């Protein structure tokens, strides 16, 4: 019975090390891709913000023109 417990503990310890290693490897492969996606999202956000600011400026200019005429 003691041998069985020892083997079981060794097996579980090995599985924990294997899981830790796999997690590190998966994170290493996904990390650069996630950084690339994050940069793309930041670029899209900057473009949307620029477009929104441009449209807001154009609308404000139209409102100013209408107010000055009326």
C-alpha positions as a printed Julia matrix, in Angstrom:
70×3 Matrix{Float64}:
   0.0    0.0     0.0
   2.87   2.39    0.81
   4.38   1.76   -2.61
   1.08   2.63   -4.26
   0.9    5.94   -2.35
   4.49   6.74   -3.3
   3.85   5.96   -6.95
   0.66   8.01   -6.89
   2.43  10.99   -5.3
   5.25  10.75   -7.84
   2.75  10.59  -10.68
   0.86  13.64   -9.39
   4.09  15.59   -8.9
   5.13  14.73  -12.46
   1.77  15.82  -13.79
   2.03  19.13  -11.94
   5.46  19.79  -13.45
   4.21  18.8   -16.89
   1.2   21.09  -16.57
   3.42  23.97  -15.44
   5.77  23.43  -18.38
   2.9   23.22  -20.87
   1.33  26.38  -19.46
   4.63  28.26  -19.88
   5.06  27.01  -23.44
   1.51  27.92  -24.42
   1.88  31.37  -22.87
   5.17  31.87  -24.72
   3.52  31.06  -28.04
   0.41  33.16  -27.42
   2.17  36.16  -25.85
   3.6   37.73  -29.04
   0.34  37.19  -30.9
  -1.63  38.88  -28.13
   0.79  41.82  -28.17
   0.3   42.15  -31.93
  -3.49  42.08  -31.54
  -3.26  44.68  -28.77
  -1.23  46.99  -31.03
  -3.79  46.58  -33.8
  -6.6   47.45  -31.38
  -4.72  50.52  -30.21
  -4.24  51.63  -33.82
  -7.95  51.14  -34.53
  -8.85  53.1   -31.42
  -6.57  55.95  -32.49
  -8.13  55.99  -35.97
 -11.66  56.0   -34.56
 -10.77  58.8   -32.16
  -9.25  60.83  -34.99
 -12.3   60.29  -37.17
 -14.65  61.24  -34.33
 -12.63  64.4   -33.59
 -12.65  65.35  -37.28
 -16.4   64.88  -37.56
 -17.0   66.79  -34.34
 -14.88  69.67  -35.63
 -16.82  69.7   -38.9
 -20.17  69.69  -37.08
 -19.03  72.44  -34.73
 -17.95  74.52  -37.72
 -21.37  74.07  -39.35
 -23.12  75.07  -36.13
 -20.95  78.16  -35.81
 -21.74  79.13  -39.39
 -25.49  78.71  -38.81
 -25.36  80.72  -35.58
 -23.42  83.54  -37.25
 -25.95  83.7   -40.12
 -29.04  83.5   -37.95
